Amino acid sequence: MVYIALFIAWAPILVWLHEAGHAFAALVLTDGEVKIKLHAGGLLGGTTTFDESTLRSARDAAWIAAAGPAVTLIAAGALWLAWLGTNAYTFVTVAGVGAWLASGQFAMAALPIRYSAGMGTPTDSDGRAIWRILTGAPPGGLDRELARAGRPEPPMRRGFAVVLAVVAGLILFVDARMVLELAALFGIAAVLQRIWGTRAS
């Protein structure tokens, strides 16, 4: 429960910092209005919008995309140092949860992946956007995901459920309480995904 509370407390802060990185770069590299929007108060991520027609260079879009993960990486590094400096025996501390969450956020943003329709409008991660801009590659499967956006998506895929069940089974031998906490986390995520998907459609 402490982990969940700290997760909910950290998520909006880290999302805002990430989007602020995008926004600062957009202010420097474009001429026009820049807006930050946090989804569900930051618990479901956020977006930064700017007038792409005012970009001074096509590659400036890659710098804007990279600025968010860069800020997240700096935040993760600072939080890891803060957590390690406390010599805490568990990561379920204010700095520890922030460090793990920032690291996960960085990975999800920097890896070249495509976010599916289940969390609203499908879009590319920052890493995938950078890759497409620098290589001139087409959006790939984004059109397919857009076509699926109007259809309900299951809150959990079968393969993911199998992996989760195996992990939960292994954790059960270590600490039964952790299984309940893990189930609660994924349950909350499934509910939020369903709510967000309903709003998007």
Wavefront OBJ file of the C-alpha trace (Angstrom):
o trace
v 0.000 0.000 0.000
v 2.883 2.349 0.757
v 4.329 1.611 -2.686
v 0.999 2.389 -4.377
v 0.664 5.657 -2.448
v 4.200 6.730 -3.366
v 3.635 5.661 -6.992
v 0.518 7.839 -7.192
v 2.410 10.731 -5.590
v 5.444 10.471 -7.885
v 3.702 9.797 -11.223
v 2.298 13.322 -11.833
v 5.583 14.953 -10.807
v 7.704 12.811 -13.119
v 5.246 13.116 -16.003
v 5.196 16.899 -15.611
v 9.012 17.049 -15.568
v 9.124 14.870 -18.703
v 6.623 17.045 -20.545
v 8.350 20.214 -19.300
v 11.502 18.956 -21.036
v 9.592 18.628 -24.307
v 7.960 22.032 -23.779
v 11.227 23.849 -23.042
v 12.828 22.445 -26.195
v 9.733 23.350 -28.204
v 9.836 26.924 -26.900
v 13.466 27.223 -27.988
v 13.114 25.524 -31.387
v 9.693 26.724 -32.577
v 7.776 29.951 -32.905
v 4.328 29.594 -31.477
v 2.274 28.399 -28.561
v 3.362 25.334 -26.582
v 0.908 23.461 -24.364
v 1.293 20.724 -21.770
v -1.625 18.419 -20.964
v -1.565 15.841 -18.161
v -3.953 12.905 -18.586
v -5.844 11.975 -15.402
v -3.643 14.351 -13.464
v -0.501 12.720 -14.816
v -1.355 9.140 -13.793
v -1.937 8.224 -17.453
v 0.919 10.250 -18.888
v 0.853 13.558 -20.678
v 1.356 15.283 -23.998
v 3.107 18.406 -25.205
v 1.765 20.097 -28.307
v 3.350 22.768 -30.471
v 2.967 24.194 -33.958
v 5.070 21.873 -36.121
v 4.813 24.270 -39.054
v 7.074 26.707 -37.166
v 9.951 24.232 -36.738
v 13.137 25.857 -38.013
v 14.532 22.479 -39.054
v 12.954 19.061 -39.546
v 15.546 17.555 -37.220
v 14.557 19.989 -34.483
v 11.556 17.721 -33.911
v 14.011 15.001 -32.878
v 15.585 17.335 -30.306
v 12.142 18.133 -28.911
v 11.303 14.417 -28.702
v 14.635 13.694 -26.981
v 14.278 16.468 -24.394
v 11.577 14.634 -22.416
v 13.542 11.408 -21.895
v 16.672 13.461 -21.154
v 14.954 15.248 -18.260
v 13.536 11.933 -17.025
v 17.018 10.370 -17.120
v 18.431 13.252 -15.056
v 15.586 12.893 -12.544
v 16.160 9.126 -12.352
v 19.885 9.620 -11.739
v 19.263 12.164 -8.986
v 16.692 9.908 -7.306
v 18.964 6.845 -7.500
v 21.759 8.823 -5.847
v 19.360 10.076 -3.165
v 18.046 6.558 -2.492
v 21.496 4.923 -2.391
v 22.684 7.707 -0.108
v 20.092 6.764 2.519
v 21.452 3.181 2.782
v 17.834 1.988 2.956
v 17.357 -1.788 2.916
v 14.191 -1.506 0.788
v 13.316 0.548 -2.269
v 9.862 1.315 -0.813
v 10.963 4.767 0.279
v 10.159 8.169 -1.193
v 13.388 8.327 -3.200
v 13.417 4.589 -3.972
v 9.975 4.443 -5.557
v 10.725 7.660 -7.445
v 13.972 6.175 -8.766
v 12.304 2.977 -10.015
v 9.359 4.869 -11.495
v 11.605 7.395 -13.276
v 13.740 4.560 -14.650
v 10.651 2.796 -15.983
v 9.340 6.016 -17.455
v 12.666 6.619 -19.187
v 12.673 3.107 -20.664
v 9.084 3.428 -21.926
v 9.847 6.793 -23.505
v 13.314 6.104 -24.921
v 12.754 2.648 -26.390
v 11.466 2.749 -29.994
v 8.029 1.313 -29.293
v 4.462 2.116 -30.300
v 1.827 2.763 -27.654
v -1.363 0.874 -28.513
v -4.970 1.999 -28.774
v -5.737 0.710 -25.282
v -4.475 3.900 -23.634
v -6.347 6.249 -25.950
v -5.058 7.441 -29.315
v -2.160 5.217 -30.451
v 1.126 7.016 -30.842
v 4.870 6.476 -31.046
v 7.210 6.643 -28.080
v 9.771 9.444 -28.055
v 12.465 6.952 -29.065
v 10.444 5.718 -32.023
v 9.657 9.300 -33.074
v 13.374 10.164 -32.986
v 14.213 7.058 -35.023
v 11.578 7.904 -37.646
v 12.693 11.537 -37.910
v 16.397 10.732 -38.246
v 15.956 7.822 -40.670
v 13.008 9.155 -42.644
v 11.137 5.920 -41.887
v 7.347 5.743 -42.295
v 5.119 5.513 -39.214
v 4.942 1.722 -39.616
v 2.018 0.152 -37.802
v 0.587 3.430 -36.515
v -2.167 3.442 -39.165
v -3.173 -0.067 -38.122
v -3.385 1.028 -34.498
v -5.461 4.051 -35.486
v -7.905 1.722 -37.239
v -8.188 -0.278 -34.010
v -8.705 2.800 -31.820
v -12.499 2.590 -32.081
v -12.583 -1.045 -30.985
v -12.327 -2.104 -27.345
v -9.010 -3.622 -26.403
v -8.688 -6.230 -23.645
v -7.119 -4.788 -20.492
v -4.521 -7.583 -20.498
v -3.150 -9.729 -23.320
v -2.993 -13.509 -22.823
v 0.825 -13.748 -23.005
v 1.210 -10.929 -20.497
v -1.262 -12.632 -18.125
v 0.770 -15.875 -18.292
v 4.030 -14.059 -17.477
v 2.326 -12.191 -14.651
v 0.949 -15.446 -13.218
v 4.418 -17.040 -13.273
v 6.000 -14.009 -11.601
v 3.222 -13.899 -8.987
v 3.755 -17.614 -8.312
v 7.466 -17.099 -7.736
v 6.860 -14.090 -5.492
v 4.381 -16.159 -3.457
v 7.295 -18.206 -2.130
v 9.069 -15.028 -1.010
v 6.271 -12.874 0.409
v 2.545 -13.519 -0.019
v 1.769 -9.868 0.731
v 3.705 -8.792 -2.365
v 1.366 -10.893 -4.538
v -1.629 -8.959 -3.210
v 0.142 -5.643 -3.814
v 1.075 -6.724 -7.341
v -2.510 -7.796 -8.060
v -3.790 -4.450 -6.736
v -1.367 -2.498 -8.941
v -2.349 -4.347 -12.098
v -6.025 -4.160 -11.169
v -5.808 -0.378 -10.853
v -3.915 -0.199 -14.157
v -6.582 -2.312 -15.897
v -9.406 -0.118 -14.574
v -7.638 3.102 -15.571
v -6.909 1.687 -19.032
v -10.559 0.760 -19.524
v -11.730 4.203 -18.356
v -9.210 6.012 -20.566
v -10.030 3.805 -23.583
v -13.756 4.520 -23.132
v -13.139 8.278 -23.008
v -10.934 8.150 -26.109
v -13.518 6.268 -28.149
l 1 2 3 4 5 6 7 8 9 10 11 12 13 14 15 16 17 18 19 20 21 22 23 24 25 26 27 28 29 30 31 32 33 34 35 36 37 38 39 40 41 42 43 44 45 46 47 48 49 50 51 52 53 54 55 56 57 58 59 60 61 62 63 64 65 66 67 68 69 70 71 72 73 74 75 76 77 78 79 80 81 82 83 84 85 86 87 88 89 90 91 92 93 94 95 96 97 98 99 100 101 102 103 104 105 106 107 108 109 110 111 112 113 114 115 116 117 118 119 120 121 122 123 124 125 126 127 128 129 130 131 132 133 134 135 136 137 138 139 140 141 142 143 144 145 146 147 148 149 150 151 152 153 154 155 156 157 158 159 160 161 162 163 164 165 166 167 168 169 170 171 172 173 174 175 176 177 178 179 180 181 182 183 184 185 186 187 188 189 190 191 192 193 194 195 196 197 198 199 200 201
